[in-house]
Amino acid sequence: MWNKFLIEWNGISLFHDLHISPTPDIELFTDAAATVGHGGYYQDHQVPSPGATCSTTPTPVPPQLASNVALNAHLNRLWSAVVSKGTQTAYSTGMTCYIKFLLTCGLFQTMFYHRLPPVNEVYLQYFIAHCYGVLQLKHVTVKTYLAGLRFFYLQRGITTIFDHRGSGALNRLQSIMRGYKKLQAPTPRKRLPITYTVLARIMCTLRAGVLGLLNDLVMECMCLTAFFGFLRCGEITCGARFDPSANICLSDIKFDFAKRKCTILLKASKTDPFRVGVPIILFSNSRLCPFSSLRKLFYTRTLQQASSEDALFVDAQHQPITRALFLSWLSRVLTRAGFNSNEYSGHSFRIGAATTAASARVEDHLIKTMGRWNSDCFQRCIRTSEETLLHAQRLLCGP
């Protein structure tokens, strides 16, 4: 562009060298817009004009700190604890997707993360369009990807468009994402609650034999714990690899035989981002007793010579129960019990516990406490039956 412009330029030029290097060779890119100003990108550095939305060069780390191995290890550990491992994986996927988009368009030259790609309003708008029209991703997925981009630049100390709150560029991106959400009609998934009645049939089915002697006992304990503890599926299972610092170990369960109760320490959960730990108290009852089942499982694991840091919930091969395995077992048991397993999920226990508590007229503040909800969002977990609605409408007619 400059080469063509200088041919007819009649003023003073600062370009003295007649040799012209192609832009990709030196990785120098410039751009300007009336709404966001002008800026440039040179190799590892982005240089914006005042008020521009592209990122700036991060504050350099002094050699004395960069060479301190111990401090850098501590710093990396702090950064790794900012978001969960699952979120880190999603963020990395988002960054990879963005880099591949830029590579395809010829706007970036490398896949290495030590050199972050350029980010500005135009690139992000077209990236969102790419996710919508080409990749056909869900709105929530793209929202997570954008959050991941922001996180990587935040970690490097680089200011980006995401840091200019209230700016026209950020407002335009938010408007595009709202349009994305409206165009992508939600596909409601029917997810029924596992109420006490459904749970009772699951227990009868397991005790008749479905998965094998030990697996039936483990599944029984997990279902009872999930229901009476208002737990999410991910809180009683593990990911691809068991993590003693986050998943339930033998040392996390304590029995009080005098009061006929047991306490499970939930070391990691959605409502406990700082991993302080939440005690889940399960009392004995005369019908479906989590205390008795867990005591039997704990005794069985002790006979297997499991250590205190081993998983509490394992299969017959002594492998920790993953989310996928638990859902597979749940599907088999529900089908054997006569239910359509496609209408239930791992979250059905938590929904069912809230629904059963509401039907039993347990006070709202107790449901909120038992489910560890920080707001009134627990009301969305309560499923109202047609019989309840019929009774309520008849009450409107008076006695």
Helices and strands as residue ranges (DSSP letters): H 2-7, H 23-26, E 28-33, E 37-42, E 45-48, H 63-66, H 69-80, H 85-104, H 121-133, H 139-156, G 161-163, H 168-183, H 196-208, H 213-228, H 233-236, G 250-252, E 253-256, E 261-266, E 278-283, H 290-303, H 323-336, G 341-343, H 348-359, H 364-370, G 376-381, H 386-396
